[in-house]
Amino acid sequence: MEIFEQMESVVRGYIRSFPTLFTQARDHRLWNHEGRVFQDFFAGAGALNYGHNNPTLKQHLIDYLNQDGIGHALDMGTAAKAHFLRTFRDRILHPRGMDYKVQFTGPTGTNAVEAALKLARKVTGRQTVVAFTNAFHGMTLGSLALTGNSEKRNGAGVPLDHVLRLPFENHGPFDGLAYLASLLADPSSGVSLPAAVIIETIQAEGGVNVASEAWLQQLQALCRQHDILLLIDDIQVGCGRTGSFFSFESAGIQPDMIMLSKSISGFGLPMALLLIQPQHDIWRPGEHNGTFRGNNWAFVTAAAALETYWADDHFSRAVQAKSETLRTALQGLVDTHPDLLHDVRGKGLILGLRFKEAAHAGQAAAALFERGYVIETAGPHDEVLKFLPPLVIENAVLEAVVRDLDPILHHLKRAAPALV
């Protein structure tokens, strides 16, 4: 570990929470240099929905590499890109009655967010974007302006403007949507008509806060009434994380734009895309570009993931069943330790255990790491222990993490603030 202290910037983060040298990974397991096994409840911050080194996806990539398949091609036409687009259309869009154009924006989620903001402003001719408290949308300046976390925002060093901030559902002293409706209806409110509203249907980094179906429907209706574009950031909670491919499917809404990254490549390879309703696709050729917007290796594994897991609803139902297993077990902890825990929150296989004392969540995560689990915290005060495993995780591991957490919670009741 000394080389990291010597050579790597102090900005490094996760290595401080998980201080070991990882060497191998498969499915939901990680091995360190001593051969110790860790169960992964982090999943590359949601980039590994299908697990580490998924053997089916890996074989597709190996075959492609052995055939000298194109690796880098900017936005030129390649067989790998064509195959991904056809597969995405046939496996994801058409079965859901969705009609979207696909823009490859660059390798990371924040690239997709920046493209969406730029296009929304171009389509509407307006500047302001509505974002919500506790939101996280990325670390580049446009995305950071939308993000709520003060520590992240303070790193910008410049003003972060053109955003109207509203409380997320049930996270403020008033109804944010009713307030926005009143502002838009009042010609003397002093609030100009926004270009767009951007939202995560589940705020992962913000504390695993879930927007209800009714609230999302109300939001879409308000946007339609005022010709405001609705942008869904599905970067962390899309690609099956909630059971359905898109996190918002059960609400029956049709966003104007959808951002995907993280697990869209299926293999942890850099890839991001923006889905655009066709009437909004008004870019001029080359108006928005980037050198690494065409990762053909990611196209190969992404298509393989869609073919393997999304031909029918078997995978979705399996995720939902695992979610119930984990949620039931976590609720048992809440019932057993009401003096420590508020509630279980989340959907699918993004679930959070909210602690009454924020420090206890971090202490529990550290204690779990000592017991062989990689898990992080979330929320404005890091008060939520966030369970974000690969979707291919075994039920036995879901049950084991809760069993191992129970004595940690008992210890927290007895111990001084420092647990480990």
MOGI-V941099 format. One record per residue. PHI is phi in whole degrees, -180 to 180 (none if undefined). NEAR is the number of other C-alpha atoms within 10 Angstrom. Layout:
BEGIN
phi->PHI near->NEAR
phi->PHI near->NEAR
END
This chain:
BEGIN
phi->none near->9
phi->-61 near->7
phi->-62 near->7
phi->-70 near->11
phi->-65 near->10
phi->-75 near->9
phi->-111 near->8
phi->-93 near->10
phi->-58 near->9
phi->-68 near->9
phi->-70 near->6
phi->-56 near->10
phi->-122 near->9
phi->-64 near->9
phi->-62 near->11
phi->-74 near->8
phi->-81 near->14
phi->-125 near->17
phi->-81 near->10
phi->-151 near->13
phi->-106 near->12
phi->-80 near->16
phi->-125 near->11
phi->-145 near->14
phi->-156 near->18
phi->-156 near->13
phi->56 near->22
phi->-108 near->25
phi->-120 near->20
phi->-123 near->20
phi->-119 near->18
phi->-100 near->14
phi->-66 near->11
phi->-96 near->10
phi->84 near->11
phi->-77 near->10
phi->-95 near->17
phi->-120 near->20
phi->-90 near->26
phi->-93 near->26
phi->-113 near->26
phi->-122 near->22
phi->54 near->26
phi->58 near->17
phi->56 near->18
phi->96 near->26
phi->-89 near->25
phi->-127 near->27
phi->-58 near->34
phi->-97 near->28
phi->92 near->26
phi->-75 near->24
phi->48 near->18
phi->-50 near->20
phi->-63 near->14
phi->-67 near->12
phi->-67 near->20
phi->-63 near->17
phi->-66 near->14
phi->-59 near->17
phi->-68 near->21
phi->-60 near->13
phi->-61 near->12
phi->-64 near->18
phi->-64 near->13
phi->-66 near->9
phi->-92 near->9
phi->57 near->9
phi->-63 near->16
phi->-58 near->15
phi->-99 near->16
phi->-130 near->15
phi->-149 near->15
phi->49 near->17
phi->-113 near->19
phi->-70 near->8
phi->-75 near->10
phi->-136 near->17
phi->-63 near->13
phi->-65 near->22
phi->-67 near->23
phi->-60 near->13
phi->-66 near->16
phi->-61 near->21
phi->-61 near->17
phi->-63 near->13
phi->-67 near->19
phi->-63 near->18
phi->-63 near->18
phi->-78 near->16
phi->-91 near->18
phi->-113 near->18
phi->-72 near->14
phi->-61 near->12
phi->-61 near->11
phi->-101 near->12
phi->65 near->9
phi->-107 near->13
phi->-124 near->14
phi->-137 near->21
phi->-86 near->16
phi->-113 near->18
phi->-113 near->20
phi->-90 near->23
phi->-102 near->28
phi->136 near->25
phi->-83 near->22
phi->-127 near->20
phi->-60 near->26
phi->-64 near->25
phi->-63 near->25
phi->-68 near->29
phi->-64 near->31
phi->-61 near->21
phi->-64 near->22
phi->-63 near->28
phi->-62 near->22
phi->-62 near->15
phi->-72 near->20
phi->-61 near->28
phi->-70 near->18
phi->-69 near->16
phi->-65 near->17
phi->-93 near->16
phi->73 near->11
phi->-115 near->16
phi->-113 near->18
phi->-71 near->20
phi->-125 near->25
phi->-86 near->21
phi->-133 near->24
phi->-119 near->23
phi->-57 near->20
phi->69 near->25
phi->-74 near->27
phi->-136 near->23
phi->-126 near->27
phi->138 near->20
phi->-113 near->18
phi->-82 near->13
phi->-62 near->18
phi->-64 near->21
phi->-66 near->22
phi->-67 near->25
phi->-61 near->24
phi->-83 near->29
phi->-78 near->24
phi->-90 near->19
phi->-61 near->19
phi->-68 near->11
phi->-62 near->8
phi->-67 near->14
phi->-64 near->19
phi->-66 near->12
phi->-76 near->10
phi->-67 near->14
phi->79 near->8
phi->-140 near->9
phi->-62 near->10
phi->-114 near->16
phi->-114 near->14
phi->65 near->15
phi->-130 near->19
phi->-105 near->17
phi->-97 near->18
phi->-125 near->19
phi->-70 near->18
phi->-65 near->24
phi->-53 near->18
phi->63 near->13
phi->-130 near->14
phi->-171 near->11
phi->-77 near->7
phi->-151 near->13
phi->-78 near->14
phi->-63 near->20
phi->-71 near->18
phi->-63 near->13
phi->-65 near->13
phi->-62 near->17
phi->-60 near->15
phi->-68 near->12
phi->-64 near->16
phi->-71 near->18
phi->-83 near->12
phi->-101 near->10
phi->-66 near->10
phi->-107 near->9
phi->-71 near->10
phi->80 near->9
phi->-106 near->14
phi->-77 near->14
phi->-64 near->17
phi->-71 near->24
phi->-76 near->24
phi->-159 near->27
phi->-118 near->22
phi->-119 near->23
phi->-151 near->24
phi->-94 near->28
phi->-67 near->23
phi->-130 near->26
phi->-82 near->26
phi->-69 near->26
phi->-67 near->22
phi->-76 near->22
phi->125 near->26
phi->59 near->26
phi->-92 near->24
phi->-107 near->17
phi->-81 near->19
phi->-73 near->16
phi->-61 near->16
phi->-62 near->11
phi->-67 near->15
phi->-65 near->19
phi->-64 near->16
phi->-64 near->15
phi->-64 near->21
phi->-63 near->20
phi->-62 near->15
phi->-64 near->18
phi->-63 near->19
phi->-64 near->12
phi->-61 near->10
phi->-111 near->14
phi->58 near->14
phi->-105 near->22
phi->-77 near->23
phi->-103 near->26
phi->-112 near->27
phi->-107 near->25
phi->-89 near->29
phi->-106 near->25
phi->-66 near->27
phi->-94 near->28
phi->-110 near->32
phi->-91 near->27
phi->59 near->28
phi->94 near->24
phi->-58 near->28
phi->-95 near->24
phi->109 near->26
phi->-79 near->21
phi->-62 near->20
phi->-97 near->20
phi->-71 near->24
phi->-101 near->24
phi->-59 near->14
phi->-66 near->10
phi->-82 near->14
phi->70 near->11
phi->-96 near->16
phi->-128 near->18
phi->-62 near->20
phi->-73 near->21
phi->-144 near->27
phi->-133 near->26
phi->-104 near->27
phi->-129 near->27
phi->-159 near->31
phi->44 near->28
phi->-89 near->30
phi->-65 near->28
phi->-75 near->30
phi->81 near->30
phi->-132 near->28
phi->83 near->23
phi->-84 near->22
phi->-63 near->22
phi->-168 near->30
phi->-146 near->28
phi->-147 near->25
phi->-120 near->27
phi->-93 near->22
phi->-128 near->22
phi->-60 near->17
phi->-53 near->13
phi->-68 near->10
phi->-95 near->17
phi->-82 near->18
phi->-111 near->13
phi->-58 near->12
phi->-85 near->7
phi->-53 near->7
phi->79 near->8
phi->-65 near->7
phi->-130 near->14
phi->-145 near->15
phi->172 near->14
phi->-63 near->13
phi->-109 near->18
phi->-89 near->22
phi->-128 near->26
phi->-86 near->25
phi->-68 near->27
phi->-63 near->24
phi->-68 near->25
phi->-59 near->26
phi->-64 near->26
phi->-72 near->27
phi->-64 near->28
phi->-63 near->25
phi->-63 near->24
phi->-64 near->25
phi->-66 near->21
phi->-68 near->16
phi->-79 near->13
phi->-111 near->15
phi->-124 near->21
phi->-74 near->14
phi->-149 near->12
phi->-99 near->12
phi->-61 near->10
phi->-65 near->19
phi->-59 near->19
phi->-66 near->13
phi->-65 near->15
phi->-63 near->22
phi->-64 near->19
phi->-66 near->16
phi->-64 near->21
phi->-60 near->24
phi->-65 near->15
phi->-59 near->15
phi->-70 near->23
phi->-62 near->23
phi->-62 near->14
phi->-66 near->18
phi->-68 near->25
phi->-63 near->17
phi->-61 near->14
phi->-66 near->21
phi->-62 near->19
phi->-66 near->12
phi->-80 near->14
phi->-125 near->15
phi->-66 near->12
phi->-78 near->12
phi->-105 near->20
phi->-118 near->22
phi->-83 near->16
phi->-167 near->17
phi->-104 near->23
phi->-135 near->20
phi->124 near->22
phi->-158 near->21
phi->61 near->24
phi->-106 near->28
phi->-127 near->27
phi->-125 near->25
phi->-127 near->26
phi->-111 near->26
phi->-92 near->26
phi->-91 near->23
phi->-76 near->16
phi->-111 near->17
phi->-57 near->19
phi->-60 near->16
phi->-66 near->25
phi->-64 near->26
phi->-65 near->23
phi->-68 near->20
phi->-66 near->24
phi->-63 near->23
phi->-66 near->20
phi->-67 near->18
phi->-66 near->20
phi->-61 near->19
phi->-62 near->13
phi->-97 near->15
phi->98 near->19
phi->-127 near->22
phi->-105 near->23
phi->-150 near->24
phi->-119 near->25
phi->-110 near->26
phi->-147 near->23
phi->102 near->22
phi->-60 near->17
phi->-119 near->15
phi->54 near->21
phi->-94 near->22
phi->-114 near->33
phi->-84 near->26
phi->-103 near->29
phi->-99 near->25
phi->-135 near->27
phi->-80 near->30
phi->-55 near->28
phi->-69 near->29
phi->-92 near->18
phi->-62 near->21
phi->-85 near->13
phi->-58 near->13
phi->-61 near->9
phi->-75 near->16
phi->-61 near->21
phi->-72 near->16
phi->-67 near->13
phi->-64 near->20
phi->-71 near->17
phi->-60 near->14
phi->-74 near->15
phi->-77 near->18
phi->-57 near->17
phi->-65 near->11
phi->-63 near->18
phi->-67 near->22
phi->-60 near->13
phi->-66 near->13
phi->-61 near->17
phi->-64 near->14
phi->-89 near->9
phi->-86 near->11
phi->-68 near->8
phi->-52 near->12
phi->-85 near->9
phi->-97 near->17
phi->-129 near->9
END
